[in-house]
Amino acid sequence: MTPIREDALLFDCEGQALPGILSGPGVGQAASGIGVIVVVGGPQYRAGSHRQFVLLARALAASGHHCLRFDYRGMGDGQGPVRDFESTREDIGAAIAALRRQVPELRRVVLWGLCDGASASLLHLLQGQTGVDGLCLLNPWVRSDDSLAKTQVKHYYTQRLRQKEFWLKLLRGGTGLAALREFLAKLRTAATRPTKATAGSAAYQDRMAAAWRAFPGPILLLLSGDDYVAKEFQDHVAAHAAWAGLLDRPGLTRHDLPGVDHTFSSADWRAKAETLCLAWLDRAFAQPNPSEAR
Protein backbone atom coordinates (compact mmCIF):
# COMPACT_ATOMS: atom_id res chain seq x y z
CA MET A 1 0.00 0.00 0.00
CA THR A 2 1.34 3.42 -0.99
CA PRO A 3 2.28 5.43 2.12
CA ILE A 4 0.39 8.65 2.75
CA ARG A 5 0.40 11.29 5.45
CA GLU A 6 -2.59 12.78 7.24
CA ASP A 7 -2.56 15.86 9.46
CA ALA A 8 -5.34 17.54 11.45
CA LEU A 9 -5.74 21.28 10.93
CA LEU A 10 -7.65 24.06 12.63
CA PHE A 11 -7.97 27.26 10.62
CA ASP A 12 -9.80 30.54 10.99
CA CYS A 13 -12.84 31.73 9.07
CA GLU A 14 -13.98 35.20 10.14
CA GLY A 15 -13.06 34.54 13.77
CA GLN A 16 -14.46 31.02 13.96
CA ALA A 17 -12.44 27.81 13.91
CA LEU A 18 -12.87 25.23 11.15
CA PRO A 19 -11.37 21.73 11.43
CA GLY A 20 -9.83 19.94 8.49
CA ILE A 21 -7.87 16.82 7.61
CA LEU A 22 -5.06 17.20 5.10
CA SER A 23 -4.03 14.04 3.27
CA GLY A 24 -0.89 13.98 1.16
CA PRO A 25 1.88 11.81 -0.24
CA GLY A 26 4.08 10.04 2.28
CA VAL A 27 7.81 10.30 2.84
CA GLY A 28 9.74 9.58 -0.34
CA GLN A 29 6.70 9.84 -2.59
CA ALA A 30 6.68 12.46 -5.35
CA ALA A 31 4.06 15.19 -4.99
CA SER A 32 2.03 16.31 -8.00
CA GLY A 33 1.75 19.97 -7.05
CA ILE A 34 -2.05 19.65 -7.20
CA GLY A 35 -4.28 20.24 -4.19
CA VAL A 36 -7.91 19.15 -4.05
CA ILE A 37 -10.40 20.65 -1.60
CA VAL A 38 -13.50 18.57 -0.87
CA VAL A 39 -16.47 20.92 -0.59
CA VAL A 40 -19.07 18.98 1.37
CA GLY A 41 -22.75 18.83 0.47
CA GLY A 42 -25.29 19.26 3.21
CA PRO A 43 -26.10 18.15 5.68
CA GLN A 44 -22.67 16.52 5.71
CA TYR A 45 -19.36 16.83 7.46
CA ARG A 46 -15.81 16.07 6.40
CA ALA A 47 -16.09 12.24 6.40
CA GLY A 48 -18.96 12.09 3.90
CA SER A 49 -21.60 9.41 3.40
CA HIS A 50 -20.15 5.93 4.00
CA ARG A 51 -16.76 7.64 4.55
CA GLN A 52 -16.67 8.63 0.89
CA PHE A 53 -14.54 11.74 1.42
CA VAL A 54 -12.06 9.94 3.66
CA LEU A 55 -11.48 7.25 1.06
CA LEU A 56 -11.32 9.76 -1.80
CA ALA A 57 -8.73 11.86 0.03
CA ARG A 58 -6.57 8.81 0.66
CA ALA A 59 -6.82 7.68 -2.96
CA LEU A 60 -5.74 11.14 -4.10
CA ALA A 61 -2.86 11.20 -1.61
CA ALA A 62 -1.69 7.77 -2.75
CA SER A 63 -1.44 9.20 -6.27
CA GLY A 64 0.70 12.13 -5.15
CA HIS A 65 -1.99 14.80 -4.68
CA HIS A 66 -2.82 16.77 -1.56
CA CYS A 67 -6.44 16.77 -0.42
CA LEU A 68 -8.11 18.87 2.26
CA ARG A 69 -11.55 17.95 3.58
CA PHE A 70 -13.07 20.28 6.17
CA ASP A 71 -16.21 21.30 8.03
CA TYR A 72 -18.12 24.48 7.24
CA ARG A 73 -19.07 26.83 10.04
CA GLY A 74 -22.00 25.29 11.89
CA MET A 75 -21.46 21.79 10.45
CA GLY A 76 -19.70 18.86 12.10
CA ASP A 77 -17.06 20.35 14.39
CA GLY A 78 -17.05 23.77 12.72
CA GLN A 79 -17.85 26.72 14.97
CA GLY A 80 -20.65 29.17 14.33
CA PRO A 81 -24.29 28.98 13.23
CA VAL A 82 -25.52 26.52 10.61
CA ARG A 83 -25.50 27.90 7.06
CA ASP A 84 -26.65 26.64 3.68
CA PHE A 85 -24.59 26.11 0.53
CA GLU A 86 -25.31 29.63 -0.73
CA SER A 87 -23.50 31.10 2.29
CA THR A 88 -20.16 29.28 2.21
CA ARG A 89 -17.94 31.53 0.12
CA GLU A 90 -15.86 32.63 3.09
CA ASP A 91 -15.52 29.04 4.35
CA ILE A 92 -14.24 27.78 1.00
CA GLY A 93 -11.92 30.77 0.70
CA ALA A 94 -10.51 30.08 4.17
CA ALA A 95 -9.93 26.43 3.21
CA ILE A 96 -8.06 27.44 0.04
CA ALA A 97 -5.85 29.80 2.05
CA ALA A 98 -5.20 27.11 4.69
CA LEU A 99 -4.24 24.55 2.06
CA ARG A 100 -1.81 26.94 0.41
CA ARG A 101 -0.24 27.80 3.76
CA GLN A 102 0.25 24.13 4.58
CA VAL A 103 1.54 23.21 1.10
CA PRO A 104 3.14 26.38 -0.32
CA GLU A 105 4.59 24.50 -3.30
CA LEU A 106 1.15 23.79 -4.76
CA ARG A 107 0.76 24.80 -8.41
CA ARG A 108 -2.96 24.12 -8.83
CA VAL A 109 -6.05 24.01 -6.60
CA VAL A 110 -9.18 22.06 -7.56
CA LEU A 111 -12.58 22.18 -5.86
CA TRP A 112 -14.33 18.79 -5.65
CA GLY A 113 -18.02 18.91 -4.77
CA LEU A 114 -20.95 16.49 -4.65
CA CYS A 115 -24.59 17.68 -4.76
CA ASP A 116 -24.85 21.17 -3.24
CA GLY A 117 -21.11 20.97 -2.59
CA ALA A 118 -20.80 21.22 -6.38
CA SER A 119 -23.23 24.14 -6.37
CA ALA A 120 -21.31 25.87 -3.57
CA SER A 121 -18.07 25.43 -5.53
CA LEU A 122 -19.55 27.23 -8.52
CA LEU A 123 -21.07 30.00 -6.41
CA HIS A 124 -17.71 30.53 -4.71
CA LEU A 125 -16.22 31.53 -8.06
CA LEU A 126 -18.48 34.57 -8.24
CA GLN A 127 -16.49 36.40 -5.58
CA GLY A 128 -13.80 37.15 -8.16
CA GLN A 129 -10.18 36.13 -7.78
CA THR A 130 -10.42 32.75 -6.09
CA GLY A 131 -7.19 30.90 -6.81
CA VAL A 132 -9.18 27.96 -8.21
CA ASP A 133 -7.75 26.17 -11.25
CA GLY A 134 -10.23 23.33 -11.79
CA LEU A 135 -13.64 21.99 -10.76
CA CYS A 136 -14.79 18.43 -10.20
CA LEU A 137 -18.60 18.46 -9.94
CA LEU A 138 -20.72 15.43 -9.10
CA ASN A 139 -24.53 15.55 -9.46
CA PRO A 140 -24.85 19.35 -9.03
CA TRP A 141 -27.87 20.56 -7.06
CA VAL A 142 -30.30 22.89 -8.89
CA ARG A 143 -33.49 21.98 -7.03
CA SER A 144 -36.62 24.06 -6.70
CA ASP A 145 -40.16 22.91 -5.92
CA ASP A 146 -41.18 22.99 -9.56
CA SER A 147 -38.00 21.29 -10.82
CA LEU A 148 -38.46 18.41 -8.39
CA ALA A 149 -42.09 17.97 -9.41
CA LYS A 150 -41.21 18.05 -13.12
CA THR A 151 -38.43 15.51 -12.64
CA GLN A 152 -40.65 13.16 -10.64
CA VAL A 153 -43.47 13.40 -13.21
CA LYS A 154 -41.05 12.78 -16.08
CA HIS A 155 -38.83 10.09 -14.60
CA TYR A 156 -40.96 8.35 -11.94
CA TYR A 157 -44.70 8.78 -12.39
CA THR A 158 -44.59 8.24 -16.15
CA GLN A 159 -43.06 4.81 -15.51
CA ARG A 160 -45.51 4.04 -12.70
CA LEU A 161 -48.48 4.75 -14.95
CA ARG A 162 -47.22 2.06 -17.33
CA GLN A 163 -47.10 -0.61 -14.61
CA LYS A 164 -49.95 -3.08 -14.27
CA GLU A 165 -49.60 -3.27 -10.47
CA PHE A 166 -50.23 0.48 -10.14
CA TRP A 167 -53.63 0.20 -11.84
CA LEU A 168 -54.51 -2.89 -9.80
CA LYS A 169 -53.79 -0.92 -6.61
CA LEU A 170 -55.86 1.96 -7.95
CA LEU A 171 -58.85 -0.31 -8.60
CA ARG A 172 -58.59 -1.66 -5.05
CA GLY A 173 -58.38 1.84 -3.56
CA GLY A 174 -56.07 2.58 -0.60
CA THR A 175 -52.46 3.16 -1.61
CA GLY A 176 -53.37 3.36 -5.28
CA LEU A 177 -55.71 6.30 -4.69
CA ALA A 178 -53.11 8.00 -2.50
CA ALA A 179 -50.49 7.56 -5.24
CA LEU A 180 -52.88 9.01 -7.84
CA ARG A 181 -53.60 12.06 -5.64
CA GLU A 182 -49.86 12.55 -5.14
CA PHE A 183 -49.28 12.30 -8.89
CA LEU A 184 -51.96 14.91 -9.64
CA ALA A 185 -50.46 17.25 -7.03
CA LYS A 186 -47.01 16.86 -8.60
CA LEU A 187 -48.52 17.48 -12.03
CA ARG A 188 -50.06 20.75 -10.82
CA THR A 189 -46.76 21.85 -9.28
CA ALA A 190 -44.85 20.90 -12.43
CA ALA A 191 -47.23 23.02 -14.51
CA THR A 192 -46.71 26.07 -12.26
CA ARG A 193 -44.42 28.75 -13.61
CA PRO A 194 -41.12 28.98 -11.68
CA THR A 195 -40.98 31.47 -8.82
CA LYS A 196 -39.04 34.57 -9.80
CA ALA A 197 -35.93 35.51 -7.88
CA THR A 198 -36.06 38.41 -5.45
CA ALA A 199 -35.74 41.76 -7.17
CA GLY A 200 -32.11 42.70 -7.69
CA SER A 201 -30.80 39.14 -7.41
CA ALA A 202 -30.64 36.16 -9.74
CA ALA A 203 -31.78 32.68 -8.81
CA TYR A 204 -28.91 30.62 -7.46
CA GLN A 205 -29.19 28.28 -10.47
CA ASP A 206 -28.59 31.22 -12.84
CA ARG A 207 -25.63 32.36 -10.73
CA MET A 208 -24.20 28.84 -10.99
CA ALA A 209 -24.54 29.06 -14.77
CA ALA A 210 -22.83 32.45 -14.84
CA ALA A 211 -19.89 31.08 -12.84
CA TRP A 212 -19.68 28.01 -15.09
CA ARG A 213 -19.66 30.21 -18.20
CA ALA A 214 -16.97 32.57 -16.89
CA PHE A 215 -14.64 29.95 -15.40
CA PRO A 216 -11.61 29.49 -17.68
CA GLY A 217 -10.32 26.25 -16.15
CA PRO A 218 -11.14 22.60 -16.82
CA ILE A 219 -14.31 21.04 -15.39
CA LEU A 220 -15.06 17.38 -14.71
CA LEU A 221 -18.78 16.53 -14.52
CA LEU A 222 -19.97 13.16 -13.20
CA LEU A 223 -23.69 12.37 -13.44
CA SER A 224 -25.19 9.32 -11.74
CA GLY A 225 -27.75 7.40 -13.78
CA ASP A 226 -29.94 6.38 -10.83
CA ASP A 227 -30.27 9.77 -9.16
CA TYR A 228 -33.07 12.35 -9.29
CA VAL A 229 -30.63 15.17 -8.46
CA ALA A 230 -28.60 14.38 -11.59
CA LYS A 231 -31.78 14.09 -13.67
CA GLU A 232 -33.02 17.44 -12.33
CA PHE A 233 -29.71 19.00 -13.31
CA GLN A 234 -29.93 17.70 -16.86
CA ASP A 235 -33.57 18.74 -17.23
CA HIS A 236 -32.83 22.21 -15.81
CA VAL A 237 -29.86 22.74 -18.13
CA ALA A 238 -31.95 21.72 -21.16
CA ALA A 239 -34.82 24.05 -20.26
CA HIS A 240 -33.11 27.29 -19.16
CA ALA A 241 -31.41 29.82 -21.43
CA ALA A 242 -28.77 30.68 -18.80
CA TRP A 243 -27.29 27.21 -19.31
CA ALA A 244 -27.37 27.17 -23.12
CA GLY A 245 -24.22 25.57 -24.54
CA LEU A 246 -22.54 25.04 -21.18
CA LEU A 247 -22.43 21.25 -21.44
CA ASP A 248 -20.60 21.67 -24.76
CA ARG A 249 -18.06 24.22 -23.57
CA PRO A 250 -14.34 23.63 -24.22
CA GLY A 251 -12.52 22.16 -21.24
CA LEU A 252 -15.51 20.13 -19.98
CA THR A 253 -15.12 16.39 -19.45
CA ARG A 254 -18.43 14.62 -18.80
CA HIS A 255 -19.14 11.06 -17.71
CA ASP A 256 -22.64 9.62 -17.38
CA LEU A 257 -22.64 6.61 -15.06
CA PRO A 258 -25.61 4.25 -15.62
CA GLY A 259 -27.10 2.62 -12.53
CA VAL A 260 -24.97 4.61 -10.07
CA ASP A 261 -26.74 6.29 -7.12
CA HIS A 262 -26.35 9.80 -5.76
CA THR A 263 -23.51 9.19 -3.29
CA PHE A 264 -21.66 6.39 -5.14
CA SER A 265 -22.51 4.13 -2.24
CA SER A 266 -21.00 0.83 -3.41
CA ALA A 267 -17.27 0.13 -3.40
CA ASP A 268 -17.30 -0.34 -7.18
CA TRP A 269 -19.11 2.97 -7.80
CA ARG A 270 -16.84 4.85 -5.40
CA ALA A 271 -13.76 3.35 -7.08
CA LYS A 272 -15.12 4.35 -10.49
CA ALA A 273 -15.53 7.96 -9.38
CA GLU A 274 -12.02 7.99 -7.89
CA THR A 275 -10.52 6.52 -11.07
CA LEU A 276 -12.25 9.07 -13.27
CA CYS A 277 -11.14 11.93 -11.01
CA LEU A 278 -7.53 10.78 -10.97
CA ALA A 279 -7.40 10.28 -14.74
CA TRP A 280 -8.95 13.72 -15.27
CA LEU A 281 -6.41 15.41 -12.97
CA ASP A 282 -3.57 13.81 -14.92
CA ARG A 283 -4.97 14.92 -18.28
CA ALA A 284 -6.26 18.36 -17.31
CA PHE A 285 -3.07 19.50 -15.60
CA ALA A 286 -0.42 17.70 -17.63
CA GLN A 287 0.75 21.04 -19.03
CA PRO A 288 2.21 23.79 -16.81
CA ASN A 289 0.55 27.12 -16.22
CA PRO A 290 1.56 29.75 -18.82
CA SER A 291 3.19 31.71 -15.98
CA GLU A 292 5.18 28.60 -15.02
CA ALA A 293 6.34 28.09 -18.61
CA ARG A 294 7.79 31.62 -18.57
N, C-alpha and C positions, 0 to 999 in steps of 0.2 A: 504494500500500500504506500502510495506517495506521501511523504511527510508534509504536513501543513502546520501552520501556527495560528493560534487563536488568542486574541487579547480582548479583555473587557474595557470599554471606554465609558466615560461620563463627560458629556460636553454641554455647553450652554446654549440655550435658545431664548433670547430676550429675558434673561434672568432666571430661567427655569432649567433644571437639569434633565437631560435626555440620556438614557443608557443605550449603548450599542455594543455589538460584538464584531470585531474586525478579524476576518479570516484571510490568510495569505500564504504564499509559498514558504515551505520550511527551509531550514539551514541547508545551504548547498544547492538549492533549487533556483533556477533562473526565473526572474520575475518578468512579466510581459510589459509592464508599464501601464496596464489598464486597470482601472478601479471601477467596480460595479456597486451601486447603491441600491439595495432592495427597498422600494417604497411600498409599504404594506397597504393592503386594502382593508376596509373596516367591516365589522369590528374585529381587528386582528392585532396581534403584537408580533414581535420580531422572530418568533419561532415559525409562525405560519401554520396553516391547516396540515395535520399529520406531519409536522416538522419539515414541511416543504422548503422553507427558507433556510433552515439549518443545513439540510442536505444539498441544496443548490449552492450555498456559500462554500461548502467544503469541496464540491465538485469543481467550482471555479478556482479555488485556491490550489487544488491538486494539479490544475492545468497552468498554474503560474500567475493567475490574476488575484488581485485583492478584492475583497467583497465586504462591505459594511451593511449590516442589517440593524435597524434601530427602532425605538418606540417613539411615536409622536408624543407631543404634550397631551396629557390626559388619557393615554392608552398604555396598557401594560404597566411598566414601571416609570413611565414618563410623568414628570410633574405637570401641574396645571389642569385647567378644566378640559373636559372632553370637547373635541372639535371634529368637524366633518372634513371630507377630502377637499372641499373648496377653500379650506382655511389652513392649509399646511405649507404654504410657500416658505415661510420663515423656518419651519422645521427641516424641510428638505435643503434649504440653503445652509442651515447650520450643519447638517450632516455632510454636505459637500465640503465645507470648510474644514470640518473635523477630519475627514478622510485625507484631504490634502496636507493637513498639518502632520498627520501620522505617517503618511507616505509621500514625502515631498518630491520624490522622483517620478511620480505618476505623469504620464503624457496625456492620457485620455480618461474621462469620467463618463460612465454610462448609467442611466437610470433604468431600473428593471421594475416593472409594476404589473400586478395582476388586478383585474377588476377595477375598483375605483382607485387603486394604487396607480394603474395606468393613466387614469383620468387626471389624478393629482400630478403626475409627472408632466403631462402636457400643460396643465394650467400653471405649473411652476415656471415654464418657459416664458410666460407672458410678462414676468417682472423685468425682462430685459437681459442684461449680461448675466448669464447663469453659470458659465464654465461647464456646460454639458455638451458632450461630443456625440453621444448616441442614445437611442431609446430602444428598449426592448419592452413591448407592450403585449400583454396577454389578456384577451377577452375584455377590452375596454368597456367601461360602464357609461351608458348614455341614457339611463332609464328616466322615464316620466310615466305618469299614470296612463296616458294614452298610448305610449310606445309599448308598455307592458301588455295592455289589452290587445293591441293590434298583433303583437307577436304571438300571444296565446291563441287568438282566433285563427291566425294563419298557420301556426305550426303545431297546435295541440287540438283545438276543438274541431278543426277541419278533418283531422284524422279520426277523432272520436265519432263524428257523425257518420263515418263510413263503416263503423264496426257494428256487427250484428248484436253483440251483447249490450251495447248502449241502448238500442231501440227496444230490446227485450226488457231492460231495466225500466225504461220509460213507460212501457205498456203496463208494467207491474206497479208503477208509482214509486214512492219512497225516494231512494237515491237518484233514480233516473230523472224524476221531476226536479229535484234540487239541482242536478247537473244542468238541466235545460234552462232553469232560471238563471243559474250562474253564467251560462253561455250567452243568454240574451242580455244580461247586464254588461258583460264584457263587450258584446257587439255594440251596445249603445255608447260605451266609453270609447271604443275604437273609432266610432263615427264622429266623436266630438272633436272640434277643431282644437289644436294644441293651445295651451295657455300661453299668452304672450309674456315675455320677460318684463320685469319692472322697468319703468321708464328710465332711460339713461344707462341701462345695462343690458348686455346680451345674455341669452341663455347660456348656461355653462357648456352645453354641447357645441354651440357656435364658437365659444371661446376656445374649446379644445380644437375645433377645426382650424381656427385662425393660427393657433400655435403650431399645429401640424404643417400647415401651408408655409409658414415662415421659417420653420426649422431647417437649417441647411445640412444637418448631419444625417447619417444612415439610421433607418428605423427597421426593426424586426417586429413583425406582427404575427402572433400565433392565435388562431381561432379554433376553439374546441367545437367538435361536431355535435355533441350531445349537451348543449348548454344554451339556455334561453338568453343569457346575457350576451353571448356571442351572436346569436341570431338577431337580437334587438339591435346590436351595433351594425350589422350588415344591412338590416332593413332601414335603419335611420340614415346611414350613409347614402343608400340608394334613393331616399325620398327627399333629402334636404339639399338645397342649392349650396349651402356653405361647405359641404363636403365634396362637391363635384370635382372629379378627377384625382382626388387625394389617394385613392387606392391604386392609382397608376403612376404616381409621382416617381421620378428618378430617386434612387437610393432606398426604396422600400423593398424589403424581402418579406414575402407573405407565405405562411404555411397553414393550410386548413387540415385539421386533424380529425378524421371521421371517428365517431364513437367515443371520443375523449370527453370527460366531464369538466366542470368549471375549474376545479382545483387540481386536476391531474392526479387524482387520488390513488391510483395504482402505481406500483413500483415501475411497471413498464411505461406508463404514461409520463411519470415524472422523469424517468431516464430519457425518454424521447425529447421532452422539453429541454432538458439539460444539454443533450447532444446538439440540438438545433441552435441553442444559444451559444455554445462553445464554437461551433462551426462558423456561425455568423460573426462572432467577435474576431476570429482569425481572418475571415475574408474582408470584413468591413474596415479593419484597421491594420491591414497588411502594409499599407503605404504610410510613410511618415506625414505629419502635418506639414503644410507648405512652409511654415515658420521654422520647423525643424530641419527641412531640406536646405534652407538658407544657412 
